[in-house]
């Protein structure tokens, strides 16, 4: 069975200057609090080791999610495209845009399109100034994505802002209501607002949740799983949030979760395959 990891930040190019690699002590503290040991590839900052770890874990595609932020670092879209080009068939690229300037954001979104990147990632809560998902200053950016059919990844969970209100699900719910044709993937799955975010996804079929590092053995896990085994199987995505979680141990834990076979398959690859247009289901 294929596995598509929808949130993977490899140890290469501009990613090495972002906080998740530059502040190793902070990153590894998160990893251990989640019950894992840091991956050898992370410690060595080795792409060759990452590729080997992907193979050992059965991860057939990694979605490389770039970022443009004020507090967590930034990765040029050209770097994301170069990582994809350096490893044909292994990675899918997601670019990013600056949410503080709508004109620059539109230019960066079009740059993503020219570079062949599949989606654009926005992280408004960690910009300067930080913005919540329903801030009207973001609406021209959302409108451009909706009008040009550019799917959007937005970080709306975990530490996605200076305080917990920046992940409040009602903000994303309001935005989704205003842009019903915009495909939105919520990285970190809205954690810790799990029941509320699952409710938002139930109401908004254009929302996909990727709980990634916050799925396993944390408060809210049972709500994700109950939703996956009932009404939300088609709107959930698998992700490790590497380098925070090592691939093989994370996959092993995921495979032990009490998921129905069809739901597991959808989460591991079918939903992502459809979103990204990879054609794996037809192969």
C-alpha positions in Angstrom: 0.0 0.0 0.0 1.4 3.4 -0.9 1.9 6.0 1.9 1.8 9.7 1.2 3.3 11.9 4.0 1.5 15.2 3.6 3.8 17.2 5.9 7.5 16.6 5.5 10.3 19.2 5.7 13.6 17.6 4.5 17.1 18.5 5.7 18.0 20.3 2.5 18.5 23.8 1.1 16.5 26.6 2.8 14.9 24.3 5.3 18.2 24.1 7.1 17.9 27.7 8.0 14.4 27.5 9.5 13.8 27.1 13.2 13.1 23.4 13.0 16.7 22.7 12.0 18.5 25.7 13.3 17.1 25.2 16.9 17.8 21.5 17.2 17.3 21.5 21.0 13.8 22.9 20.8 12.9 20.5 17.9 14.3 17.4 19.7 12.4 18.4 22.9 9.1 18.3 20.9 10.1 14.9 19.4 10.8 13.3 22.8 7.7 14.8 24.4 5.8 13.0 21.6 7.4 9.7 22.6 10.0 9.4 19.8 13.7 9.5 19.5 15.0 12.0 16.9 15.5 10.4 13.4 19.2 9.8 12.5 18.7 11.7 9.2 17.6 14.8 11.2 20.6 14.6 13.5 23.0 14.2 10.5 21.0 16.6 8.3 21.3 14.0 5.5 19.0 13.7 2.5 20.5 10.3 1.7 19.5 9.0 5.1 16.1 10.5 4.8 15.5 8.7 1.5 16.5 5.4 3.2 14.2 6.1 6.1 11.3 6.8 3.7 12.0 3.4 2.0 12.2 1.6 5.3 8.9 3.2 6.5 7.1 2.5 3.2 6.6 6.2 2.6 6.3 6.4 -1.2 5.8 10.2 -1.5 6.6 13.1 0.7 4.8 16.4 0.4 7.5 19.0 1.0 5.7 22.0 2.6 7.6 25.3 2.2 7.1 28.3 4.4 7.3 32.1 4.5 7.1 33.3 8.1 8.4 36.0 10.4 9.2 33.8 13.4 9.9 30.2 12.1 12.0 31.0 9.0 11.4 30.9 5.3 12.2 28.6 2.4 12.3 30.1 -1.1 9.9 28.4 -3.5 12.8 27.7 -5.9 14.3 25.6 -3.1 11.2 23.5 -2.8 11.0 23.0 -6.5 14.7 22.1 -6.6 14.3 19.4 -3.9 11.5 17.9 -6.0 13.6 18.0 -9.1 16.6 16.4 -7.3 14.5 13.3 -6.4 12.1 12.5 -9.2 9.0 10.7 -8.2 9.7 10.9 -4.5 8.5 14.3 -3.4 5.6 16.7 -4.2 6.2 20.4 -3.7 4.0 22.9 -1.8 5.2 26.5 -2.0 4.4 29.4 0.3 3.4 33.0 0.1 3.8 36.2 2.2 0.4 36.9 3.9 1.4 40.5 5.0 1.3 41.9 1.4 -1.5 40.7 -0.9 0.3 41.9 -4.0 3.5 40.0 -3.1 1.3 37.0 -2.0 -0.3 36.8 -5.5 3.1 37.1 -7.2 4.4 34.2 -5.0 1.3 32.1 -5.7 1.9 32.5 -9.4 5.6 31.7 -8.9 4.5 28.4 -7.3 2.4 27.7 -10.4 5.3 28.4 -12.7 7.5 26.2 -10.7 5.1 23.3 -10.9 4.3 23.3 -7.2 1.0 21.6 -6.3 -0.3 24.0 -3.6 0.6 27.0 -1.6 1.1 27.1 2.2 0.0 30.1 4.3 0.9 30.6 8.0 -0.7 33.9 8.9 -0.4 33.4 12.7 3.4 33.4 12.6 3.8 36.5 10.5 4.3 40.1 11.6 1.7 41.2 12.3 0.1 37.8 13.1 -3.4 37.3 11.6 -6.2 34.9 12.2 -7.6 32.8 9.4 -10.7 35.0 8.9 -8.8 38.3 8.9 -10.2 40.3 6.0 -6.7 41.4 5.0 -6.2 37.8 3.8 -9.4 37.6 1.7 -7.8 38.9 -1.5 -5.3 36.1 -1.2 -8.0 33.5 -0.6 -10.0 34.9 -3.5 -7.0 34.6 -5.9 -6.5 31.0 -4.8 -10.2 30.2 -5.3 -10.4 31.9 -8.6 -7.3 30.2 -10.0 -8.0 26.7 -8.4 -4.9 26.8 -6.3 -5.4 24.5 -3.3 -4.3 26.0 0.0 -2.5 24.6 3.0 -2.9 26.6 6.2 -1.3 26.0 9.6 -4.2 26.2 12.0 -3.2 24.1 15.0 -0.4 23.6 17.4 1.8 26.6 17.8 0.3 28.5 14.9 0.3 31.9 16.6 1.3 34.0 19.6 -1.6 32.5 21.6 -4.2 29.8 21.3 -6.8 32.0 19.7 -4.9 31.9 16.4 -5.9 28.3 16.0 -9.6 28.9 17.0 -11.8 26.8 14.6 -14.5 29.4 14.2 -12.0 31.6 12.3 -11.4 28.8 9.8 -15.1 28.0 9.6 -16.0 31.6 8.7 -13.3 31.7 6.0 -14.4 28.4 4.5 -18.0 29.6 4.4 -16.9 32.7 2.4 -14.8 30.6 0.0 -16.8 27.3 -0.6 -14.9 26.4 -3.7 -11.4 26.8 -2.2 -9.7 23.5 -1.3 -8.1 24.0 2.2 -5.8 21.6 4.0 -5.4 22.3 7.7 -2.0 21.2 8.9 -1.8 20.2 12.5 -5.5 19.3 12.2 -6.7 22.2 14.3 -5.3 20.6 17.5 -6.1 21.0 20.3 -9.6 22.1 19.2 -10.3 18.6 17.9 -14.0 18.2 18.4 -14.7 21.7 17.1 -12.5 21.3 14.1 -14.0 17.9 13.2 -17.4 19.7 13.4 -16.1 22.3 11.0 -14.9 19.6 8.5 -18.3 18.0 8.8 -20.0 21.2 7.7 -17.3 22.2 5.1 -16.6 19.6 2.5 -13.8 21.7 1.1 -11.7 21.3 4.3 -9.2 18.5 4.8 -7.5 17.8 8.2 -3.9 16.6 8.5 -3.4 16.1 12.3 0.2 14.9 11.7 2.3 15.1 14.8 -0.8 15.7 17.0 -2.7 12.5 16.1 -1.1 9.7 18.1 -1.3 9.3 21.9 -2.4 12.9 22.5 -5.7 14.3 23.9 -8.2 14.4 21.1 -6.9 11.3 19.3 -10.1 9.3 20.0 -12.2 12.1 18.4 -10.0 12.0 15.2 -10.4 8.3 15.1 -14.1 8.2 15.7 -14.6 10.8 12.9 -12.3 8.8 10.6 -14.3 5.6 11.2 -17.6 7.4 10.4 -18.2 10.5 8.4 -14.7 12.0 7.9 -12.7 9.3 6.3 -12.6 11.2 3.0 -11.3 14.4 4.6 -8.3 13.2 6.6 -4.7 13.1 5.5 -1.6 11.2 6.9 1.4 13.3 7.9 4.4 12.9 10.2 5.5 16.5 10.5 9.0 15.2 9.9 11.5 16.3 11.3 9.5 16.3 14.5 8.5 12.7 14.1 10.7 9.9 12.7 9.1 8.1 9.8 9.3 4.4 10.6 8.3 4.6 14.3 5.4 7.0 13.4 4.1 4.7 10.6 4.3 1.7 13.0 2.2 3.6 15.6 -0.3 4.7 13.0 -0.8 1.2 11.7 -1.8 0.1 15.2 -4.6 2.6 15.5 -8.1 1.1 15.5 -9.1 2.3 12.1 -11.4 0.5 9.6 -9.4 -0.8 6.6 -11.1 1.5 4.1 -10.5 4.6 6.4 -6.9 3.7 6.8 -6.3 3.4 3.1 -8.0 6.7 2.4 -6.0 8.5 5.1 -2.7 6.9 4.1 -2.9 7.7 0.4 -6.2 7.8 -1.5 -7.3 11.2 -0.3 -3.9 12.8 -0.9 -3.7 11.0 -4.3 -6.9 12.6 -5.3 -6.0 16.1 -4.0 -2.6 16.1 -5.7 -3.7 14.4 -8.9 -0.9 11.8 -8.7 -2.9 9.0 -10.4 -1.8 6.3 -8.0 -5.3 4.9 -7.8 -5.4 4.3 -11.5 -2.0 2.7 -11.7 
